[in-house]
Every structure is written in C-alpha cells, then in structure tokens.
Amino acid sequence: MLPALDSFDPDFLMISAGFDAHRDDPLAGLSFDDEDYVWVTRKLMGVADRYCDRRLISVLEGGYDHAALARSVALHVATLMKG
C-alpha cells in the first residue's frame, strides 16, 4: 500500500480507521495488536507529510471488541495528535 501511495502522490489522505483487524476482534482473521495501529498511523502520517502538506482525515469505521477498539482508537488519536 505505501509504495502505491508514493506513486500516486495524493493531495490528501482519508483513513477509514477500522479496528476489526485486531487480534481480539471476533470477526477478523488478522492478528494486529494495539501497536500495529500506531505503526500504520505513523506511516500514513509520513505520507501525508511528504505529499499532502499534512492533510489527513481519519474516520472511525469499525471494530467489534469494545476493549480492543477503545485502546486502539485512543492510541490512533494520540499518535495523530503528536503529529
């Protein structure tokens, strides 16, 4: 995904911030942990820094384990705020 964004040279990024890939989520077959979402957020912020004059929108999309969702969203927002 990241190389594709580099070749696309976007004007802004919109994150569909879904947290249903978390290992605690009952619907996902993926195994992300809380820190994986921090890593992804930082990478996307880097793309926004390089190409979009830091224009980035994040919209909460999903997640079905409430405890994992709360932790992951809090870390995502805290990472965005540190920008």
Secondary structure, 3 states (H helix, E strand, C coil): CHHHHHHHCCCCEEEEEECCCECCCCCCCCCECHHHHHHHHHHHHHHHHHHCCCCEEEEEEECCCHHHHHHHHHHHHHHHHHC
